């Protein structure tokens, strides 16, 4: 009987569990996790924070869903991995023996390292418990400062506003998310936030969190300003939880390095999800993705290979659908300003595809809230941002993922052209099917 151990209770780990049980019904499977709430919708916590969904909608599995999986759930921290003897230590007190092990420990929020960062009232939006904590603090607060430049920072801004707080939003540069959005896109979202009452502070960073009796009472900025508040919310990026892998001597870079089968530098240890940095044979690069669907796909591929079968992870078109400042936004494929950045400053859920962006032409067509920007290669569309009306999103995804030659319309795609109509007509002529959800 095979013994499998999965470290992590998120979507990657649970997908791997399902796949292992399907492919090896008699196996002994243990799942180790330190999140007291187990498996729930991590993307959903932002909607719980802003009051759009109740807490009871976050759990994904009920007790009856777990039963047929016949898994031993071990609550605790995977503290040490003995590769030679195939042993995993839990909380430095108990040990699990494994034949094959999967590290699906995900990522964790980057924290502030300034004076006062440990005060009560400095928060992050990383998990279920964080969200509960923010909601509790908001009941007794009237003002918050949000620090960060990506998706999670805006989710914090909107959540705190929805909880009735006055919100000051610190932007390190002169606009929002400049390594992904162009200036018009940034300004559109900033305008929406300002209309909702958010106070935007450009080229501003927190120098110190001020406290009294262990609680936040304000923030001093690098400009010398002091803003009185009771909550400081931090959304400055995420980093893979690699401590277990590093201490065991597994090969790591920005994530745990794996081949295309998700196998690490140790033959019987696999890594998948946010924590993995997977070799992509097509590009020859090792890539970290922090999106829900790639995490799910990796969990399945890793589990198949853990059973001794052979399967390879093929990176598909990266698409991130989110809501920013109330605007539904799809980020498809290679998009951005081309500015390089480290993983720690890339928010959970964001795509790293722009790191590989070739020389492309950026075209845009926008109205009030509806906005389309295309990234065009020599013969193909390589990326797009679709804001507001999403009817172009599926056709664009199909054209990019199918690598359709757009040479016949390339000269038509110029600033000021009716991009939406051109793309829809071209897509319809090719009779490409709409992507299923």
C-alpha positions as CSV (number, residue, x, y, z in Angstrom):
1,X,0.0,0.0,0.0
2,X,1.4,3.4,-1.0
3,X,1.8,6.1,1.5
4,X,1.2,9.7,0.3
5,X,1.6,12.9,2.3
6,X,0.3,16.2,1.1
7,X,1.5,19.4,2.8
8,X,-1.2,22.1,2.3
9,X,-5.0,22.2,2.4
10,X,-5.7,24.6,-0.4
11,X,-7.0,24.0,-3.9
12,X,-3.7,22.4,-5.0
13,X,-3.6,20.0,-2.1
14,X,-7.3,19.0,-2.3
15,X,-7.1,18.6,-6.1
16,X,-4.1,16.3,-5.6
17,X,-6.0,14.4,-2.9
18,X,-8.9,13.8,-5.3
19,X,-6.6,12.6,-8.0
20,X,-4.6,10.3,-5.8
21,X,-7.7,8.7,-4.4
22,X,-9.1,8.2,-7.9
23,X,-5.8,6.7,-9.2
24,X,-4.8,4.7,-6.1
25,X,-8.0,3.8,-4.2
26,X,-6.2,1.7,-1.5
27,X,-3.5,4.2,-0.7
28,X,-3.0,5.7,2.7
29,X,-3.1,9.5,2.3
30,X,-2.3,12.1,4.9
31,X,-2.9,15.8,4.5
32,X,-1.0,18.3,6.7
33,X,-2.2,21.9,7.2
34,X,-1.9,24.7,9.8
35,X,-5.0,26.7,8.7
36,X,-7.7,25.9,11.3
37,X,-10.4,26.5,8.7
38,X,-9.1,23.9,6.2
39,X,-10.3,24.1,2.6
40,X,-12.2,27.3,1.7
41,X,-12.3,29.9,-1.1
42,X,-9.2,32.0,-0.7
43,X,-10.4,34.4,-3.5
44,X,-13.7,34.7,-1.7
45,X,-12.3,36.3,1.5
46,X,-12.2,39.7,-0.2
47,X,-15.9,39.5,-0.8
48,X,-16.5,38.4,2.7
49,X,-14.5,41.4,3.9
50,X,-16.6,43.8,1.9
51,X,-19.9,42.2,3.0
52,X,-20.9,40.7,-0.3
53,X,-21.0,37.1,0.8
54,X,-21.5,35.7,4.3
55,X,-18.9,33.7,6.1
56,X,-20.7,30.4,5.7
57,X,-20.2,30.6,1.9
58,X,-16.4,30.4,2.1
59,X,-16.0,26.7,3.0
60,X,-15.9,24.6,-0.2
61,X,-16.2,21.1,1.3
62,X,-18.6,19.8,3.9
63,X,-18.0,16.8,6.2
64,X,-19.8,14.5,3.7
65,X,-17.4,15.7,0.9
66,X,-14.4,14.6,2.9
67,X,-15.7,11.2,3.8
68,X,-15.2,9.3,0.4
69,X,-11.7,10.7,0.1
70,X,-10.6,8.6,3.2
71,X,-7.8,11.0,4.2
72,X,-6.1,11.5,7.5
73,X,-6.2,15.2,8.2
74,X,-3.2,16.3,10.4
75,X,-3.5,19.7,12.0
76,X,-0.1,21.3,12.5
77,X,3.0,22.8,10.9
78,X,5.2,20.6,8.7
79,X,8.4,21.6,10.5
80,X,11.1,19.3,9.1
81,X,11.6,17.0,6.1
82,X,14.0,14.1,6.2
83,X,14.6,13.2,2.5
84,X,16.9,10.3,3.2
85,X,14.5,8.5,5.5
86,X,11.3,9.7,3.9
87,X,10.0,11.3,7.1
88,X,8.0,14.5,7.7
89,X,8.0,16.0,11.1
90,X,4.9,17.8,12.4
91,X,5.3,20.6,15.0
92,X,8.6,19.0,16.0
93,X,6.6,16.4,17.9
94,X,5.2,13.7,15.6
95,X,6.4,12.1,12.4
96,X,4.7,10.8,9.2
97,X,6.4,8.2,6.9
98,X,5.9,8.7,3.2
99,X,6.6,7.0,-0.1
100,X,5.8,10.2,-2.1
101,X,5.2,13.6,-0.7
102,X,3.7,16.8,-2.2
103,X,4.5,20.3,-1.0
104,X,1.5,22.5,-1.8
105,X,2.1,25.0,1.0
106,X,1.1,28.0,-1.1
107,X,2.3,31.5,-0.5
108,X,2.0,34.0,2.4
109,X,1.7,37.8,2.5
110,X,4.8,39.9,2.8
111,X,4.8,42.0,6.0
112,X,6.1,45.4,6.8
113,X,9.6,45.7,8.3
114,X,9.3,49.3,9.7
115,X,9.1,50.4,13.3
116,X,5.7,49.6,14.8
117,X,4.8,46.8,12.3
118,X,4.0,44.5,15.2
119,X,1.4,46.7,16.8
120,X,-2.2,45.5,17.1
121,X,-4.1,47.0,14.2
122,X,-1.5,46.2,11.5
123,X,-3.2,43.6,9.3
124,X,-2.9,41.6,6.1
125,X,-5.5,39.9,3.9
126,X,-4.0,36.4,3.6
127,X,-6.6,33.9,5.0
128,X,-9.9,33.4,6.7
129,X,-8.6,34.3,10.1
130,X,-7.1,37.6,8.9
131,X,-10.5,38.6,7.4
132,X,-12.3,37.9,10.7
133,X,-9.6,39.9,12.5
134,X,-10.0,42.9,10.2
135,X,-13.8,42.9,10.5
136,X,-13.4,42.8,14.3
137,X,-11.0,45.7,14.3
138,X,-13.2,47.7,11.9
139,X,-16.1,47.7,14.4
140,X,-14.0,49.9,16.8
141,X,-12.2,52.0,14.2
142,X,-13.0,55.1,12.1
143,X,-9.9,55.5,9.9
144,X,-7.4,53.2,8.1
145,X,-4.3,53.4,6.1
146,X,-3.7,50.9,3.2
147,X,-0.2,50.3,1.9
148,X,0.5,48.4,-1.3
149,X,0.1,48.7,-5.1
150,X,-1.6,45.6,-6.5
151,X,-4.8,43.6,-6.3
152,X,-4.9,42.8,-2.6
153,X,-4.3,46.4,-1.6
154,X,-7.4,47.5,-3.5
155,X,-9.4,44.7,-2.0
156,X,-8.3,46.0,1.4
157,X,-9.3,49.6,0.4
158,X,-12.7,48.5,-0.8
159,X,-13.3,46.2,2.2
160,X,-12.5,48.8,4.8
161,X,-14.6,51.4,3.0
162,X,-17.5,48.9,3.0
163,X,-17.0,48.5,6.7
164,X,-17.5,52.3,7.2
165,X,-13.9,53.4,7.7
166,X,-12.3,56.5,6.2
167,X,-9.4,55.2,4.1
168,X,-6.1,56.7,3.1
169,X,-4.3,54.8,0.3
170,X,-0.5,55.1,0.0
171,X,0.9,54.6,-3.5
172,X,4.7,54.3,-3.7
173,X,4.8,55.8,-7.2
174,X,2.8,58.3,-9.1
175,X,0.0,55.9,-10.1
176,X,-1.6,52.6,-9.4
177,X,0.0,49.2,-10.5
178,X,2.3,50.7,-13.2
179,X,4.0,47.4,-14.1
180,X,0.7,46.0,-15.3
181,X,-1.6,48.9,-16.2
182,X,-1.0,51.8,-18.5
183,X,-1.5,55.3,-17.3
184,X,-5.1,55.6,-18.6
185,X,-6.1,52.3,-16.8
186,X,-4.4,53.4,-13.6
187,X,-6.2,56.8,-13.7
188,X,-9.5,55.2,-14.5
189,X,-9.3,53.1,-11.3
190,X,-7.9,55.9,-9.2
191,X,-10.8,58.1,-10.2
192,X,-13.3,55.4,-9.2
193,X,-11.6,55.1,-5.8
194,X,-11.6,58.8,-5.3
195,X,-15.3,59.1,-6.2
196,X,-16.0,56.5,-3.5
197,X,-14.2,58.7,-0.9
198,X,-10.7,57.1,-0.8
199,X,-7.9,59.6,-0.1
200,X,-5.0,58.8,-2.4
201,X,-1.5,59.7,-1.4
202,X,1.0,59.5,-4.3
203,X,4.8,58.8,-3.9
204,X,4.1,58.1,-0.3
205,X,5.4,55.3,1.9
206,X,5.0,54.4,5.6
207,X,8.1,55.2,7.6
208,X,6.7,54.2,11.0
209,X,3.5,52.9,12.5
210,X,2.7,54.9,15.6
211,X,1.3,53.2,18.7
212,X,-0.1,53.7,22.2
213,X,-0.5,50.8,24.7
214,X,0.3,48.3,21.9
215,X,-2.3,49.5,19.5
216,X,-2.1,51.5,16.2
217,X,-2.8,55.2,16.6
218,X,-1.3,56.5,13.3
219,X,1.3,56.4,10.6
220,X,4.2,58.6,10.0
221,X,5.1,58.8,6.3
222,X,8.5,59.2,4.6
223,X,7.4,62.8,3.8
224,X,7.1,63.5,7.5
225,X,3.3,63.6,7.5
226,X,1.3,62.0,10.4
227,X,-2.0,60.4,9.7
228,X,-4.1,59.3,12.6
229,X,-5.8,55.9,12.2
230,X,-6.6,52.7,14.1
231,X,-5.9,50.2,11.3
232,X,-2.9,49.8,8.9
233,X,-3.7,47.3,6.2
234,X,-0.8,45.9,4.2
235,X,-1.0,44.4,0.7
236,X,2.6,44.6,-0.6
237,X,2.8,41.2,-2.2
238,X,3.2,37.5,-1.5
239,X,6.1,35.0,-1.2
240,X,6.1,31.2,-1.5
241,X,6.2,29.3,1.7
242,X,9.5,27.6,1.1
243,X,10.9,27.2,4.6
244,X,10.3,23.4,4.6
245,X,11.9,22.9,1.2
246,X,14.9,25.1,1.9
247,X,15.7,23.5,5.3
248,X,15.6,20.0,3.6
249,X,18.0,21.1,0.9
250,X,15.6,21.0,-2.0
251,X,16.6,23.2,-5.0
252,X,14.8,26.6,-4.8
253,X,14.9,29.9,-6.6
254,X,11.8,32.2,-6.4
255,X,9.9,29.0,-5.7
256,X,10.6,25.3,-5.3
257,X,12.2,24.3,-8.5
258,X,10.5,21.4,-10.4
259,X,10.7,19.8,-13.8
260,X,7.6,19.6,-16.0
261,X,6.3,16.6,-14.0
262,X,6.3,18.8,-10.8
263,X,9.1,16.6,-9.4
264,X,11.6,18.5,-7.2
265,X,15.3,17.8,-6.9
266,X,14.4,14.9,-4.6
267,X,12.8,12.0,-6.7
268,X,10.0,11.2,-4.3
269,X,9.1,14.8,-3.4
270,X,6.8,16.9,-5.7
271,X,5.8,20.6,-5.4
272,X,2.8,22.3,-6.9
273,X,0.7,25.5,-6.7
274,X,1.9,28.9,-5.6
275,X,5.1,27.5,-4.0
276,X,6.3,25.8,-7.2
277,X,8.6,27.2,-9.9
278,X,8.0,24.9,-12.9
279,X,10.2,24.3,-15.9
280,X,8.4,25.3,-19.1
281,X,9.8,23.3,-22.0
282,X,8.3,25.7,-24.6
283,X,10.0,28.8,-23.2
284,X,13.0,27.1,-21.5
285,X,12.2,29.1,-18.4
286,X,11.1,28.2,-14.9
287,X,7.9,30.0,-14.0
288,X,6.0,30.8,-10.9
289,X,2.2,31.3,-11.2
290,X,-0.1,32.4,-8.4
291,X,-3.5,31.9,-9.9
292,X,-6.3,29.6,-8.9
293,X,-6.6,27.5,-12.1
294,X,-2.9,26.8,-12.6
295,X,-2.7,25.8,-9.0
296,X,-5.6,23.3,-9.6
297,X,-3.9,22.0,-12.8
298,X,-0.6,21.5,-11.1
299,X,-2.2,19.6,-8.2
300,X,-3.7,17.1,-10.6
301,X,-0.5,16.6,-12.7
302,X,1.7,16.2,-9.6
303,X,-0.7,13.6,-8.1
304,X,-0.8,11.6,-11.3
305,X,3.1,11.5,-11.3
306,X,3.2,10.6,-7.7
307,X,1.3,7.4,-8.5
308,X,4.0,6.4,-11.0
309,X,2.2,7.4,-14.1
310,X,3.6,10.0,-16.4
311,X,2.0,13.3,-17.1
312,X,3.5,16.8,-17.8
313,X,2.3,20.2,-16.8
314,X,1.7,22.3,-19.9
315,X,1.3,26.0,-19.1
316,X,-1.8,27.4,-20.8
317,X,-2.8,30.9,-21.4
318,X,-2.7,32.9,-18.2
319,X,-6.0,34.7,-17.5
320,X,-6.9,36.6,-14.4
321,X,-10.5,37.9,-13.9
322,X,-10.9,40.3,-11.1
323,X,-12.8,43.3,-9.9
324,X,-10.8,46.5,-9.3
325,X,-12.5,49.6,-7.9
326,X,-15.8,48.1,-8.9
327,X,-14.6,47.5,-12.5
328,X,-14.7,43.9,-13.8
329,X,-11.3,43.4,-15.4
330,X,-9.7,40.5,-17.4
331,X,-5.9,40.4,-17.7
332,X,-5.1,38.0,-20.5
333,X,-1.7,36.7,-21.5
334,X,1.3,39.0,-21.8
335,X,0.2,42.4,-20.5
336,X,2.1,45.3,-18.8
337,X,4.5,48.1,-19.2
338,X,7.4,45.7,-19.4
339,X,8.8,46.9,-16.1
340,X,10.4,43.9,-14.3
341,X,9.7,43.1,-10.7
342,X,10.4,40.6,-8.0
343,X,7.9,37.9,-6.9
344,X,7.5,39.4,-3.4
345,X,6.0,42.5,-4.8
346,X,3.5,40.7,-7.1
347,X,0.1,40.3,-5.4
348,X,-1.6,36.9,-5.0
349,X,-3.7,36.3,-8.1
350,X,-1.6,38.4,-10.4
351,X,0.1,37.1,-13.5
352,X,3.8,37.1,-14.1
353,X,3.4,36.8,-17.9
354,X,4.6,40.4,-18.5
355,X,8.1,39.3,-17.4
356,X,8.4,37.5,-20.8
357,X,6.9,40.2,-22.9
358,X,8.6,40.5,-26.3
359,X,8.7,43.8,-28.2
360,X,5.0,44.4,-28.8
361,X,2.7,47.3,-29.8
362,X,0.2,48.5,-27.3
363,X,-3.1,49.6,-28.7
364,X,-6.1,50.8,-26.8
365,X,-9.7,51.7,-27.2
366,X,-11.7,53.0,-24.3
367,X,-14.8,54.8,-23.3
368,X,-16.1,55.8,-19.9
369,X,-15.6,52.6,-17.9
370,X,-15.3,50.1,-20.8
371,X,-11.7,49.7,-22.0
372,X,-9.8,47.4,-24.2
373,X,-6.0,47.3,-24.6
374,X,-4.4,44.8,-27.0
375,X,-0.7,43.6,-27.0
376,X,0.2,42.6,-30.5
377,X,3.1,40.6,-31.7
378,X,4.4,40.2,-35.3
379,X,1.5,37.8,-36.3
380,X,-0.5,37.2,-33.2
381,X,-2.3,38.8,-30.3
382,X,-0.2,38.1,-27.2
383,X,-2.2,39.8,-24.5
384,X,-5.0,42.1,-23.6
385,X,-6.7,44.0,-20.8
386,X,-10.5,44.1,-20.9
387,X,-12.2,46.4,-18.4
388,X,-16.0,46.8,-17.9
389,X,-18.0,45.1,-20.6
390,X,-16.5,41.6,-21.0
391,X,-18.0,40.4,-24.3
392,X,-14.5,40.7,-26.0
393,X,-12.8,38.6,-23.3
394,X,-13.6,35.1,-24.6
395,X,-12.9,35.9,-28.3
396,X,-9.6,37.4,-27.3
397,X,-8.7,34.4,-25.1
398,X,-9.4,32.1,-28.0
399,X,-7.4,34.1,-30.5
400,X,-4.4,34.2,-28.2
401,X,-4.5,30.6,-26.9
402,X,-5.0,29.3,-30.5
403,X,-2.2,31.5,-31.8
404,X,-4.4,32.6,-34.7
405,X,-2.5,34.5,-37.4
406,X,-3.9,38.1,-37.4
407,X,-1.8,39.3,-40.3
408,X,-4.9,40.1,-42.3
409,X,-6.2,42.6,-39.8
410,X,-2.9,43.8,-38.2
411,X,-2.8,47.0,-40.1
412,X,-6.4,47.8,-39.0
413,X,-5.4,47.6,-35.3
414,X,-4.3,51.2,-34.8
415,X,-5.1,53.8,-32.1
416,X,-8.6,55.2,-32.6
417,X,-9.8,52.2,-34.6
418,X,-13.0,50.3,-33.5
419,X,-11.0,47.5,-32.0
420,X,-14.0,45.7,-30.5
421,X,-15.8,45.4,-33.8
422,X,-12.6,44.4,-35.7
423,X,-11.8,41.7,-33.2
424,X,-15.4,40.4,-33.0
425,X,-15.7,40.3,-36.8
426,X,-12.4,38.5,-37.2
427,X,-13.2,36.0,-34.5
428,X,-16.6,35.3,-35.9
429,X,-15.1,34.7,-39.4
430,X,-12.8,32.1,-37.9
431,X,-15.7,30.4,-36.1
432,X,-13.6,29.8,-33.0
433,X,-15.7,28.3,-30.2
434,X,-16.3,30.4,-27.0
435,X,-14.2,29.1,-24.1
436,X,-16.4,27.2,-21.6
437,X,-16.3,28.4,-18.0
